[in-house]
Amino acid sequence: MADTPNGNATQPAAGAGEAGQQQFAIQKVYLKDCSLETPATPQVFREAWKPEARVELNTRQESLDEDLYEVVVTVTVTAQKDDKTIYLCEVHQAGVFTVAGFEGATLEQLLGAYCPGVLFPYAREAVSDLTTKAGFPPMTLSPVNFDALYARRRQQEAAAADAPAGDAETGTGDGD
């Protein structure tokens, strides 16, 4: 095991030589953006609380430098009652990760599933805090299996690549 300049320990992968060392480190976790709109207040506080909530979840990643990536999990919660928006809460939870020595599908899996899994609990907390501070019951989001979402997205991309050119855009785009 060797120490890196930032003090994080790295461990070579099984069967990897010195040239192929793998490293994963969380450099920073931060709230990139958040917003809460409550267009139905204060009238909604005088009514029975029975809204329908819709949750949208998206992820994206961006290479910042060699072996340095920003990953962002976006959670959008829309609570409606009788076609009237009660609140709209959106959180962009981000992190900067060092990911070195990983290639191809393994790198994509780390950035597309593992890193969002690290960030999601922070996003859950931010959504709960924002909705509570707005005077509503806390919106507690269910845990998310990012590995399953990543696998489903890869299957959809593979199916779209295999489809004839005219059928490539048949997805719903609803983020489900």
Secondary structure, DSSP 8 states (H G I E B T S, - for coil): -EE-TTS-EE---TT--GGG--EEEEEEEEEEEEEEE-TTTTGGGGS----EEEEEEEEEEEEEETTEEEEEEEEEEEEEETTEEEEEEEEEEEEEEEEES--HHHHHHIIIIIHHHHHHHHHHHHHHHHHHHTTS---------HHHHHHHHHHHHHHHHHS-GGGTT----S--
